[in-house]
Amino acid sequence: MWFFDCPEIVYGEDALSQLEELNGERAFIVTDPVLHELGFTARIAALLTTAGLEVTHFSEVEPEPSLQTVQRGAEQMRGFKPDWIVGLGGGSAMDAAKAMWVLYERPDLQPDEISPMMELNIGKLAKLIAIPTTAGTGSEATWATVLTDKSDGRKLALGSRETVPTIAIVDPALTLDLPARVTADTGLDALTHAIEG
């Protein structure tokens, strides 16, 4: 038996404007240093501020997100107490945001305890918005998360039906300024997902 969960999907040109309609008090943006330097964080923060939210960010997500990075981010979340978490970037940033969301709401858990068989009971403190800036991973619409434990080099494949983002905002314009190599790599990644079914 298969179960499929999917986020509310906002798709199309100017889809990001939906951020101005959010209700809440605080938003925490999770992204990588490159997108932050390119101004993506500021753009998203401006939209969230228009909605009346106080905004902060964590822009330390590396290409293969580590357990240690996620733990630092979750600790910052607990201090800020967001009711919206925004994963902005490629699969790494969105995976990191999912894992931080779980550890923010369930600090009692060890990340390797997260499994499809476990009831997490998250979503009480915050909701997750995923905003992809690449076309390949599909992380904005899945529950899967992959982290690396830097202490021993292990790859941790985590996930639960509850870690599917609440909302996925997919604006194709976000991919237009990517370097050609990133566009090609993520396009092939998307093609591979389609072939695998």
ROSE-4610 file (N, C-alpha, C; in Angstrom, 1 decimal, always signed):
// ROSE-4610
residu = [M/M/M/W/W/W/F/F/F/F/F/F/D/D/D/C/C/C/P/P/P/E/E/E/I/I/I/V/V/V/Y/Y/Y/G/G/G/E/E/E/D/D/D/A/A/A/L/L/L/S/S/S/Q/Q/Q/L/L/L/E/E/E/E/E/E/L/L/L/N/N/N/G/G/G/E/E/E/R/R/R/A/A/A/F/F/F/I/I/I/V/V/V/T/T/T/D/D/D/P/P/P/V/V/V/L/L/L/H/H/H/E/E/E/L/L/L/G/G/G/F/F/F/T/T/T/A/A/A/R/R/R/I/I/I/A/A/A/A/A/A/L/L/L/L/L/L/T/T/T/T/T/T/A/A/A/G/G/G/L/L/L/E/E/E/V/V/V/T/T/T/H/H/H/F/F/F/S/S/S/E/E/E/V/V/V/E/E/E/P/P/P/E/E/E/P/P/P/S/S/S/L/L/L/Q/Q/Q/T/T/T/V/V/V/Q/Q/Q/R/R/R/G/G/G/A/A/A/E/E/E/Q/Q/Q/M/M/M/R/R/R/G/G/G/F/F/F/K/K/K/P/P/P/D/D/D/W/W/W/I/I/I/V/V/V/G/G/G/L/L/L/G/G/G/G/G/G/G/G/G/S/S/S/A/A/A/M/M/M/D/D/D/A/A/A/A/A/A/K/K/K/A/A/A/M/M/M/W/W/W/V/V/V/L/L/L/Y/Y/Y/E/E/E/R/R/R/P/P/P/D/D/D/L/L/L/Q/Q/Q/P/P/P/D/D/D/E/E/E/I/I/I/S/S/S/P/P/P/M/M/M/M/M/M/E/E/E/L/L/L/N/N/N/I/I/I/G/G/G/K/K/K/L/L/L/A/A/A/K/K/K/L/L/L/I/I/I/A/A/A/I/I/I/P/P/P/T/T/T/T/T/T/A/A/A/G/G/G/T/T/T/G/G/G/S/S/S/E/E/E/A/A/A/T/T/T/W/W/W/A/A/A/T/T/T/V/V/V/L/L/L/T/T/T/D/D/D/K/K/K/S/S/S/D/D/D/G/G/G/R/R/R/K/K/K/L/L/L/A/A/A/L/L/L/G/G/G/S/S/S/R/R/R/E/E/E/T/T/T/V/V/V/P/P/P/T/T/T/I/I/I/A/A/A/I/I/I/V/V/V/D/D/D/P/P/P/A/A/A/L/L/L/T/T/T/L/L/L/D/D/D/L/L/L/P/P/P/A/A/A/R/R/R/V/V/V/T/T/T/A/A/A/D/D/D/T/T/T/G/G/G/L/L/L/D/D/D/A/A/A/L/L/L/T/T/T/H/H/H/A/A/A/I/I/I/E/E/E/G/G/G]
num = [1/1/1/2/2/2/3/3/3/4/4/4/5/5/5/6/6/6/7/7/7/8/8/8/9/9/9/10/10/10/11/11/11/12/12/12/13/13/13/14/14/14/15/15/15/16/16/16/17/17/17/18/18/18/19/19/19/20/20/20/21/21/21/22/22/22/23/23/23/24/24/24/25/25/25/26/26/26/27/27/27/28/28/28/29/29/29/30/30/30/31/31/31/32/32/32/33/33/33/34/34/34/35/35/35/36/36/36/37/37/37/38/38/38/39/39/39/40/40/40/41/41/41/42/42/42/43/43/43/44/44/44/45/45/45/46/46/46/47/47/47/48/48/48/49/49/49/50/50/50/51/51/51/52/52/52/53/53/53/54/54/54/55/55/55/56/56/56/57/57/57/58/58/58/59/59/59/60/60/60/61/61/61/62/62/62/63/63/63/64/64/64/65/65/65/66/66/66/67/67/67/68/68/68/69/69/69/70/70/70/71/71/71/72/72/72/73/73/73/74/74/74/75/75/75/76/76/76/77/77/77/78/78/78/79/79/79/80/80/80/81/81/81/82/82/82/83/83/83/84/84/84/85/85/85/86/86/86/87/87/87/88/88/88/89/89/89/90/90/90/91/91/91/92/92/92/93/93/93/94/94/94/95/95/95/96/96/96/97/97/97/98/98/98/99/99/99/100/100/100/101/101/101/102/102/102/103/103/103/104/104/104/105/105/105/106/106/106/107/107/107/108/108/108/109/109/109/110/110/110/111/111/111/112/112/112/113/113/113/114/114/114/115/115/115/116/116/116/117/117/117/118/118/118/119/119/119/120/120/120/121/121/121/122/122/122/123/123/123/124/124/124/125/125/125/126/126/126/127/127/127/128/128/128/129/129/129/130/130/130/131/131/131/132/132/132/133/133/133/134/134/134/135/135/135/136/136/136/137/137/137/138/138/138/139/139/139/140/140/140/141/141/141/142/142/142/143/143/143/144/144/144/145/145/145/146/146/146/147/147/147/148/148/148/149/149/149/150/150/150/151/151/151/152/152/152/153/153/153/154/154/154/155/155/155/156/156/156/157/157/157/158/158/158/159/159/159/160/160/160/161/161/161/162/162/162/163/163/163/164/164/164/165/165/165/166/166/166/167/167/167/168/168/168/169/169/169/170/170/170/171/171/171/172/172/172/173/173/173/174/174/174/175/175/175/176/176/176/177/177/177/178/178/178/179/179/179/180/180/180/181/181/181/182/182/182/183/183/183/184/184/184/185/185/185/186/186/186/187/187/187/188/188/188/189/189/189/190/190/190/191/191/191/192/192/192/193/193/193/194/194/194/195/195/195/196/196/196/197/197/197]
x = [+0.8/+0.0/+0.9/+0.5/+1.3/+0.5/+1.1/+0.5/+1.2/+0.4/+1.0/+0.5/+1.4/+1.1/+1.7/+1.1/+1.7/+1.4/+2.2/+2.0/+0.9/+0.4/-0.3/+0.7/+0.4/+1.4/+0.9/+1.8/+1.5/+2.5/+2.1/+2.9/+2.7/+3.8/+3.7/+4.4/+4.3/+5.0/+4.4/+5.2/+4.8/+4.2/+4.5/+4.0/+4.5/+5.7/+6.2/+5.4/+4.5/+3.7/+2.7/+2.5/+1.7/+2.3/+3.6/+4.2/+3.7/+3.2/+2.6/+1.3/+0.7/-0.6/-0.6/+0.6/+0.8/+0.3/-0.3/-0.6/+0.4/+0.9/+1.8/+2.6/+3.6/+4.4/+5.8/+6.4/+7.8/+8.1/+9.1/+9.5/+11.0/+11.4/+12.8/+13.2/+14.1/+14.5/+15.8/+15.7/+16.9/+17.4/+18.7/+19.2/+20.7/+21.3/+22.8/+23.5/+24.8/+25.5/+25.5/+25.5/+25.5/+24.2/+23.0/+21.7/+21.6/+22.1/+22.1/+22.8/+24.0/+24.9/+24.3/+23.5/+22.9/+21.6/+21.2/+20.1/+18.7/+18.7/+17.5/+16.8/+17.7/+17.2/+16.5/+17.1/+16.5/+15.2/+15.1/+13.9/+12.7/+13.0/+12.0/+11.6/+12.6/+12.4/+11.5/+11.7/+10.9/+9.4/+9.2/+7.8/+7.2/+7.9/+7.4/+7.2/+8.1/+7.9/+6.6/+6.3/+5.1/+3.9/+4.0/+2.9/+2.8/+3.8/+3.8/+4.6/+5.4/+6.2/+7.6/+8.0/+9.4/+10.2/+11.4/+12.1/+13.6/+14.1/+15.5/+15.9/+17.2/+17.6/+18.8/+19.0/+20.1/+20.7/+21.9/+22.4/+23.7/+23.7/+25.0/+24.8/+23.8/+23.6/+24.6/+25.3/+26.3/+25.7/+26.4/+25.9/+25.4/+26.0/+25.6/+25.3/+24.0/+23.8/+24.2/+24.8/+25.3/+24.4/+24.4/+23.6/+24.0/+25.3/+25.8/+25.2/+25.1/+24.6/+23.1/+22.4/+20.9/+20.7/+21.6/+21.4/+21.6/+22.6/+22.8/+21.6/+21.1/+19.9/+18.7/+18.5/+17.3/+17.5/+18.7/+18.9/+18.6/+19.0/+18.6/+17.1/+16.4/+15.0/+14.3/+14.8/+14.2/+14.3/+15.4/+15.5/+14.6/+14.3/+13.5/+12.0/+11.7/+10.3/+9.5/+9.9/+9.1/+7.8/+6.8/+5.6/+5.6/+6.6/+6.8/+8.3/+8.6/+10.0/+10.0/+11.0/+11.0/+12.3/+12.2/+13.4/+13.6/+14.7/+14.9/+16.1/+16.0/+17.2/+17.0/+18.1/+18.0/+17.6/+17.8/+17.5/+18.2/+19.4/+20.1/+19.5/+19.1/+18.5/+17.1/+16.3/+15.0/+15.1/+16.0/+16.2/+16.6/+17.6/+18.0/+16.8/+16.0/+14.8/+13.9/+13.6/+12.8/+13.3/+14.6/+15.2/+15.2/+15.5/+15.5/+14.1/+13.1/+11.7/+11.4/+11.8/+11.6/+12.3/+13.5/+14.3/+13.9/+13.3/+12.7/+11.5/+10.6/+9.4/+9.6/+10.6/+10.9/+12.3/+12.8/+14.2/+14.5/+13.5/+13.8/+14.3/+14.1/+14.5/+16.0/+16.5/+17.8/+17.4/+18.1/+17.8/+17.6/+18.5/+18.4/+17.2/+16.4/+15.2/+14.0/+14.2/+13.1/+12.9/+11.7/+11.4/+10.0/+9.7/+8.3/+7.3/+7.9/+7.0/+6.7/+7.4/+7.3/+6.3/+5.4/+4.5/+5.3/+5.5/+6.3/+5.4/+4.2/+3.3/+3.9/+4.4/+5.0/+3.9/+4.2/+3.3/+2.4/+2.7/+2.0/+2.7/+4.0/+4.7/+4.9/+5.1/+5.4/+4.9/+4.8/+4.5/+5.8/+5.9/+7.1/+6.7/+7.4/+7.3/+8.6/+8.4/+9.6/+9.6/+10.7/+10.8/+12.0/+11.8/+13.0/+13.5/+14.8/+15.5/+16.2/+16.1/+16.6/+15.5/+15.6/+14.6/+14.7/+15.7/+16.0/+15.5/+15.6/+15.4/+14.0/+13.1/+11.7/+11.5/+12.5/+12.4/+11.3/+10.8/+9.7/+8.4/+8.3/+7.1/+7.2/+8.3/+8.5/+8.9/+8.8/+9.1/+10.6/+11.3/+12.6/+13.6/+14.6/+15.7/+17.0/+18.1/+19.4/+20.3/+21.0/+22.0/+23.3/+24.4/+25.7/+26.1/+26.5/+27.0/+28.5/+29.0/+30.4/+31.3/+30.8/+31.6/+32.1/+31.3/+31.7/+31.5/+31.0/+30.9/+29.6/+28.8/+27.6/+26.6/+25.9/+24.7/+23.5/+22.6/+21.4/+20.2/+19.5/+18.2/+17.1/+16.5/+15.4/+14.1/+13.0/+11.8/+10.6/+9.5/+8.2/+7.2/+6.0/+4.9/+4.7/+5.0/+4.7/+5.8/+6.9/+7.9/+7.7/+6.6/+6.2/+5.9/+6.5/+6.3/+4.8/+4.4/+3.0/+2.6/+3.5/+3.3/+4.6/+4.4/+5.5/+5.2/+6.1/+6.0/+7.0/+6.5/+7.3/+7.2/+8.2/+8.2/+9.3/+9.0/+10.1/+11.1/+10.7/+11.6/+12.8/+12.7/+13.8/+15.0/+14.7/+15.7/+16.4/+15.9/+16.4/+17.8/+18.3/+19.6/+20.7/+20.3/+21.3/+22.4/+23.6/+24.7/+24.2/+24.7/+24.3/+24.6/+25.7/+26.0/+25.0/+24.6/+23.6/+22.2/+21.9/+20.6/+20.7/+21.8/+21.9/+21.9/+22.7/+22.7/+21.3/+20.6/+19.4/+18.3/+18.4/+17.5/+17.6/+18.9/+19.1/+18.6/+18.7/+18.2/+16.7/+16.0/+14.6/+14.2/+14.9/+14.7/+14.8/+15.9/+16.1/+15.0/+14.5/+13.3/+12.1/+11.9/+10.8/+10.9/+12.1/+12.4/+12.2/+12.7/+12.6/+11.2/+10.3/+8.9/+8.7]
y = [-1.2/+0.0/+1.2/+2.2/+3.5/+4.6/+5.5/+6.8/+7.9/+8.9/+10.1/+11.3/+12.1/+13.4/+14.4/+15.5/+16.6/+18.0/+18.9/+20.2/+21.0/+22.1/+23.0/+23.6/+23.6/+24.1/+25.4/+26.4/+27.7/+27.8/+27.8/+27.7/+28.9/+29.4/+30.3/+31.6/+32.4/+33.7/+34.5/+35.1/+35.9/+35.1/+33.8/+33.0/+33.4/+34.0/+34.5/+35.5/+36.2/+37.2/+36.6/+35.3/+34.6/+34.8/+35.0/+35.2/+36.4/+37.4/+38.6/+38.4/+37.2/+36.9/+36.0/+35.7/+34.8/+35.5/+34.7/+35.2/+34.5/+35.3/+34.8/+35.9/+35.6/+36.6/+36.6/+35.3/+35.3/+34.2/+34.5/+33.6/+33.4/+32.2/+31.8/+31.2/+31.9/+31.5/+30.6/+29.5/+28.5/+28.5/+28.9/+28.9/+28.7/+28.8/+28.6/+30.0/+30.0/+31.3/+32.0/+31.2/+31.7/+32.5/+31.8/+32.5/+33.7/+33.6/+34.8/+36.0/+35.7/+36.7/+37.3/+36.5/+36.9/+37.8/+37.9/+38.7/+38.0/+36.7/+35.9/+36.0/+36.0/+36.0/+37.4/+38.5/+39.8/+39.9/+39.3/+39.4/+38.7/+37.5/+36.8/+37.5/+37.9/+38.6/+39.9/+40.6/+41.8/+41.4/+40.3/+39.9/+39.4/+38.7/+38.3/+39.5/+40.5/+41.7/+42.4/+42.4/+43.0/+42.4/+41.1/+40.3/+40.6/+41.4/+41.7/+40.8/+40.0/+39.0/+39.6/+39.2/+39.5/+38.4/+38.7/+37.7/+37.6/+36.4/+36.2/+35.1/+34.8/+33.8/+33.0/+31.8/+30.9/+30.6/+31.1/+30.9/+30.1/+29.1/+28.3/+26.9/+26.6/+25.3/+25.0/+23.9/+23.5/+22.6/+22.3/+21.5/+20.1/+19.5/+18.2/+18.5/+18.9/+19.4/+18.4/+19.0/+18.1/+18.1/+17.1/+16.9/+18.1/+18.4/+19.5/+20.8/+21.1/+22.4/+22.4/+21.3/+21.3/+21.5/+20.9/+21.1/+22.5/+23.2/+24.7/+25.5/+25.2/+25.9/+25.7/+24.5/+24.2/+24.9/+25.0/+25.7/+27.2/+27.8/+29.2/+29.3/+28.4/+28.4/+28.4/+27.6/+27.5/+28.9/+29.6/+30.9/+32.0/+31.8/+32.8/+32.5/+31.2/+30.8/+31.2/+30.7/+31.1/+30.3/+30.8/+30.0/+29.7/+30.2/+29.8/+29.6/+28.5/+28.2/+28.1/+28.8/+28.9/+28.3/+27.1/+26.5/+27.1/+27.8/+28.5/+28.0/+27.4/+27.0/+25.7/+24.9/+23.6/+22.6/+21.3/+20.2/+20.3/+20.8/+20.8/+21.8/+23.0/+23.9/+23.5/+22.9/+22.4/+21.2/+20.3/+19.1/+19.6/+20.6/+21.1/+21.8/+22.5/+23.2/+22.1/+21.0/+19.9/+19.4/+19.1/+18.5/+19.5/+20.7/+21.8/+21.9/+21.8/+21.9/+20.8/+19.6/+18.5/+18.7/+19.1/+19.3/+20.5/+21.5/+22.6/+22.2/+21.4/+21.0/+19.8/+19.0/+17.8/+17.7/+18.6/+18.6/+17.3/+16.6/+15.3/+14.2/+14.4/+13.4/+13.5/+12.3/+12.2/+12.1/+12.8/+12.8/+11.4/+10.5/+9.1/+8.3/+8.9/+8.3/+8.6/+9.6/+10.0/+9.0/+8.4/+7.4/+7.5/+6.9/+6.9/+6.2/+5.4/+4.6/+5.4/+6.5/+7.3/+8.4/+8.5/+9.7/+10.8/+11.9/+13.0/+14.1/+14.2/+15.3/+16.7/+17.0/+18.3/+19.1/+20.4/+21.3/+22.1/+21.9/+22.7/+24.0/+24.1/+25.3/+26.1/+25.4/+26.1/+25.3/+26.0/+25.3/+25.6/+24.7/+24.8/+25.2/+26.2/+26.6/+26.2/+25.6/+25.2/+26.0/+26.7/+27.5/+27.1/+26.2/+25.7/+26.8/+26.8/+27.7/+26.9/+25.6/+24.7/+23.8/+23.1/+22.3/+20.8/+20.3/+18.9/+18.0/+18.5/+17.5/+17.1/+18.1/+17.8/+17.8/+18.3/+18.2/+19.1/+20.0/+20.8/+20.1/+18.9/+18.1/+16.7/+16.4/+15.1/+15.2/+14.0/+14.0/+13.6/+13.1/+12.6/+13.7/+13.4/+14.3/+13.5/+14.0/+13.3/+14.3/+13.8/+14.6/+13.8/+14.5/+13.8/+14.1/+13.0/+13.2/+13.4/+14.6/+14.9/+14.2/+13.7/+13.1/+11.7/+11.0/+9.7/+9.5/+10.5/+10.4/+9.7/+9.3/+8.5/+9.4/+8.9/+9.5/+9.1/+10.0/+9.7/+10.0/+9.0/+9.1/+9.2/+10.3/+10.5/+10.9/+10.8/+11.3/+10.7/+11.4/+11.0/+11.7/+11.1/+11.7/+13.1/+13.4/+14.7/+15.8/+15.4/+16.4/+16.9/+16.5/+17.1/+18.6/+19.5/+20.9/+21.3/+22.2/+22.7/+23.3/+24.2/+24.9/+24.8/+24.6/+24.7/+25.9/+26.8/+28.0/+27.8/+27.5/+27.2/+28.3/+29.1/+30.2/+30.0/+29.6/+29.2/+30.4/+31.6/+32.7/+32.6/+32.0/+31.8/+31.0/+30.2/+29.4/+30.1/+31.3/+31.9/+32.4/+32.8/+33.3/+32.4/+31.1/+30.1/+29.9/+29.6/+29.2/+28.1/+28.1/+27.0/+25.6/+25.4/+24.1/+23.6/+24.5/+24.2/+23.9/+24.6/+24.4/+23.0/+22.7/+21.4/+20.2/+20.4/+19.3/+19.1/+20.1/+20.0/+19.5/+19.9/+19.4/+17.9/+17.4/+16.0/+15.2/+15.9/+15.3/+15.1/+16.2/+16.1/+15.0/+14.9/+13.9/+12.5/+12.3/+11.0/+10.6/+11.6/+11.3/+10.9/+11.5/+11.2/+9.8/+9.4/+8.1/+7.0/+7.3/+6.3/+6.1/+7.0/+6.9/+7.3]
z = [+0.0/+0.0/+0.0/-0.8/-0.9/-0.4/+0.3/+0.7/+0.1/-0.4/-1.0/-0.4/+0.1/+0.7/-0.2/-0.3/-1.1/-0.5/-0.7/-0.1/-0.9/-0.4/-1.2/-2.1/-3.4/-4.4/-5.0/-4.9/-5.6/-6.7/-7.9/-9.1/-10.1/-10.6/-11.7/-11.5/-12.5/-12.4/-11.3/-10.5/-9.4/-8.2/-8.2/-7.1/-5.8/-5.7/-4.5/-3.8/-4.5/-3.9/-2.8/-2.9/-1.9/-0.5/-0.4/+0.9/+1.6/+0.9/+1.4/+2.1/+1.9/+2.4/+3.7/+4.1/+5.3/+6.6/+7.4/+8.8/+9.8/+10.7/+11.7/+12.3/+13.1/+13.8/+13.4/+13.1/+12.8/+11.8/+10.9/+9.8/+9.9/+9.7/+9.7/+8.4/+7.7/+6.3/+6.5/+5.8/+5.8/+4.3/+4.1/+2.8/+2.8/+1.7/+1.6/+1.4/+1.6/+1.6/+0.2/-0.9/-2.2/-2.5/-2.2/-2.5/-1.6/-0.4/+0.5/-0.1/-0.5/-1.1/-2.4/-3.2/-4.4/-4.1/-2.9/-2.6/-2.5/-2.6/-2.5/-1.1/-0.1/+1.2/+1.5/+1.0/+1.2/+0.5/-0.7/-1.5/-0.8/-0.3/+0.4/+1.8/+2.5/+3.7/+3.5/+2.4/+2.2/+2.0/+1.3/+1.1/+2.4/+3.3/+4.6/+5.5/+5.4/+6.2/+5.8/+4.5/+4.0/+4.7/+4.9/+5.6/+7.1/+7.6/+9.0/+9.9/+9.3/+10.0/+10.4/+11.6/+11.9/+11.3/+10.6/+9.8/+10.3/+10.3/+10.5/+9.5/+9.4/+8.5/+9.0/+8.5/+8.7/+7.3/+7.0/+5.6/+5.6/+6.4/+6.5/+5.9/+5.1/+4.6/+3.5/+3.7/+2.7/+1.6/+0.5/-0.6/-0.1/+0.8/+1.3/+2.8/+3.2/+4.5/+5.6/+6.6/+7.7/+8.9/+9.6/+10.8/+11.8/+11.8/+12.7/+12.3/+11.1/+10.6/+10.9/+10.7/+11.1/+12.6/+13.4/+14.8/+15.2/+14.6/+14.9/+14.5/+13.3/+12.8/+13.7/+14.1/+15.0/+16.3/+16.8/+18.1/+17.9/+16.8/+16.5/+16.4/+15.8/+15.6/+17.0/+17.9/+19.3/+20.0/+19.7/+20.3/+19.7/+18.4/+17.6/+17.7/+17.8/+17.9/+16.7/+15.5/+14.3/+14.2/+13.5/+13.2/+11.7/+10.9/+9.6/+9.4/+8.7/+8.3/+6.8/+6.2/+4.7/+4.3/+3.6/+3.0/+1.6/+1.4/+0.1/-0.6/-1.7/-2.4/-3.2/-3.3/-3.9/-2.9/-3.2/-2.3/-1.0/-1.0/+0.3/+1.3/+0.9/+1.8/+2.2/+1.3/+1.6/+2.6/+2.3/+3.3/+4.6/+4.7/+6.0/+6.7/+6.0/+6.6/+7.2/+6.5/+7.0/+8.3/+8.3/+9.5/+10.6/+10.4/+11.4/+12.0/+11.1/+11.6/+12.6/+12.3/+13.2/+14.5/+14.5/+15.7/+16.5/+15.8/+16.5/+17.3/+16.7/+17.3/+18.3/+18.0/+18.8/+19.2/+20.1/+20.5/+21.3/+21.7/+22.4/+21.4/+20.1/+19.1/+18.7/+18.4/+17.7/+16.2/+15.3/+13.9/+13.3/+13.7/+13.1/+13.6/+14.6/+15.0/+14.1/+13.2/+12.3/+11.2/+11.2/+10.2/+9.7/+8.6/+8.1/+9.0/+9.9/+10.8/+12.1/+12.3/+13.6/+13.4/+14.5/+14.5/+15.2/+14.4/+15.0/+15.7/+15.3/+15.8/+15.7/+14.5/+14.2/+13.5/+13.4/+12.7/+13.7/+15.0/+16.0/+16.3/+16.2/+16.4/+15.1/+14.0/+12.8/+11.6/+10.5/+9.2/+8.3/+7.3/+6.4/+5.0/+4.5/+3.1/+2.4/+1.3/+0.5/-0.8/-1.1/-2.3/-3.1/-4.1/-4.9/-5.8/-5.9/-6.9/-8.0/-7.9/-9.0/-9.4/-10.5/-11.0/-10.7/-10.0/-10.1/-9.0/-7.7/-6.6/-6.3/-6.5/-6.1/-4.6/-3.8/-2.4/-1.8/-2.6/-2.2/-2.0/-2.6/-2.6/-2.0/-1.3/-0.7/+0.7/+1.4/+2.8/+3.0/+2.0/+2.2/+2.5/+3.3/+3.8/+3.9/+3.3/+3.4/+4.1/+5.1/+5.9/+6.0/+6.2/+6.4/+7.9/+8.6/+9.9/+9.8/+10.0/+9.8/+10.8/+11.9/+12.9/+12.4/+11.6/+11.1/+9.6/+8.9/+7.5/+7.0/+7.9/+7.5/+6.8/+5.9/+5.2/+6.0/+6.4/+7.1/+6.2/+5.8/+5.0/+6.0/+6.1/+7.1/+6.4/+7.1/+6.6/+7.3/+7.1/+7.7/+6.8/+6.8/+6.0/+6.5/+7.8/+8.4/+7.9/+7.3/+6.9/+5.5/+4.9/+3.6/+3.9/+3.1/+3.3/+3.3/+4.1/+4.1/+2.8/+2.3/+1.1/+0.2/-1.1/-2.0/-2.9/-3.0/-3.9/-5.0/-6.2/-7.3/-8.4/-8.5/-9.4/-10.4/-11.6/-12.6/-12.8/-12.6/-12.8/-11.9/-10.7/-9.8/-10.4/-11.4/-12.0/-13.2/-13.7/-14.9/-14.8/-13.7/-13.6/-13.1/-13.0/-12.6/-13.6/-13.2/-14.1/-15.0/-16.3/-17.2/-16.7/-16.0/-15.5/-14.5/-13.6/-12.6/-13.3/-14.3/-15.0/-15.7/-16.3/-16.9/-15.9/-14.8/-13.8/-13.2/-12.8/-12.2/-13.1/-14.4/-15.4/-15.6/-15.6/-15.7/-14.5/-13.3/-12.1/-12.2/-12.7/-12.9/-13.9/-15.0/-16.0/-15.3/-14.5/-13.9/-13.0/-12.2/-11.3/-12.2/-13.3/-14.1/-14.7/-15.1/-15.7/-14.6/-13.4/-12.3/-11.9/-12.1/-11.8/-10.4]
